[in-house]
Each structure stands twice: as structure tokens, then as C-alpha cells.
Amino acid sequence: MKTYRVAICLEEGQVVKVKADSPEQAEEKAYKIAEEFGGTDYPKKHQADCVHRDYFVQDAEEVNDGHTK
């Protein structure tokens, strides 16, 4: 049986909570998280190698995390 390297292309959305002083700062932090952790992990046996990823952040909204301001 032959081995083939096949591209899997997908669009993925995640929502994260970050502590920030403004919506703009929250989006900056989300970009940094996406750059470091974004994407999907595949089992090592498939020797996945990310060759392309598009992402953006949007809709930073304040949430109540159970603490008072």
C-alpha cells in the first residue's frame, strides 16, 4: 500500500476568554493566542505539517466571569 500526503483544509472558529483593558486589547491578545495555539492537532502517526492557515479575530465582548468589578 502506498503512502499519500493529503492536505486537509478547514475553517475553524474558537472563542476564548482574555483579561484586557479594552476590546482592542482583547483582540490583540486573541491574535497572539491564535498565532501560538491556533489550528487543529492530528495524531503524530500522520506527520501533519501546517502549510497554510488563515484566521482573524472579531466580536470582543466583556463577560462576567463570576468576579465583581
C-alpha positions, 0 to 999 in steps of 0.5 A, spaced: 500 500 500 502 506 498 503 512 502 499 519 500 500 526 503 493 529 503 492 536 505 486 537 509 483 544 509 478 547 514 475 553 517 475 553 524 472 558 529 474 558 537 472 563 542 476 564 548 476 568 554 482 574 555 483 579 561 484 586 557 483 593 558 479 594 552 476 590 546 482 592 542 486 589 547 482 583 547 483 582 540 490 583 540 491 578 545 486 573 541 491 574 535 497 572 539 493 566 542 491 564 535 498 565 532 501 560 538 495 555 539 491 556 533 489 550 528 487 543 529 492 537 532 492 530 528 495 524 531 503 524 530 502 517 526 500 522 520 506 527 520 501 533 519 505 539 517 501 546 517 502 549 510 497 554 510 492 557 515 488 563 515 484 566 521 482 573 524 479 575 530 472 579 531 466 580 536 470 582 543 465 582 548 466 583 556 463 577 560 462 576 567 466 571 569 463 570 576 468 576 579 465 583 581 468 589 578 
